[in-house]
């Protein structure tokens, strides 16, 4: 493959970082590689340190793609302006801060192929995305049979410290207090590690009327959640850039 433009969507997570590095190694000599990030204000502050470390590792700059129509990169601002936080169509932060930002970037930049951080253990996510979103996706990590754990190991062996959010027990490097998560274990972890964020989400969700947590099949407000309540193991709410329902497309 030669003279193509490949956009790698970097989410400040381990998998997308390894996907970017492998894409550069495999295709960088004869093609143009764009590493693109959607900044979100509510991500852990250490994500920016990780981003800068990865820029050095890649040997390429990381480009920001922002939704220029809304004038914010804050999920809190989006929730207030839209007056909703989540539902059957996903969440407004995903649609406006990530998905719409990508569409705008695509209008300004010719892209032949996309690369995402779908790992070997996430082939189902890759299939859904190529079915409902974009077909021109290079399954870099899947073809190399790299799992999430293997991506962590590659980052470690490269001498790069993983984002601090992983060390606190969260399974990804997305924004803190993800409204697409509904498990009691997840929200109580947020309450423990980031009480200010938990309280902010609790107040805002109560004001908007969004019941973000589910306990024994019953939806409730965050301020109703028992701090000792536990659910099954925290699911990886990996949104990276393209978190959406399988049947929801532009």
Secondary structure as UniProt FT lines:
FT   STRAND          5..9
FT   HELIX           14..27
FT   TURN            28..30
FT   STRAND          32..37
FT   TURN            41..42
FT   HELIX           46..58
FT   STRAND          62..64
FT   TURN            68..70
FT   HELIX           75..82
FT   TURN            88..89
FT   HELIX           92..93
FT   HELIX           94..99
FT   HELIX           100..108
FT   STRAND          113..115
FT   HELIX           120..122
FT   HELIX           123..132
FT   HELIX           140..143
FT   TURN            144..145
FT   HELIX           148..157
FT   TURN            158..159
FT   HELIX           164..167
FT   TURN            168..169
FT   TURN            179..180
FT   HELIX           184..193
FT   HELIX           195..208
FT   STRAND          213..215
FT   TURN            216..217
FT   STRAND          218..220
FT   HELIX           222..224
FT   TURN            227..228
FT   TURN            240..242
FT   TURN            246..247
//
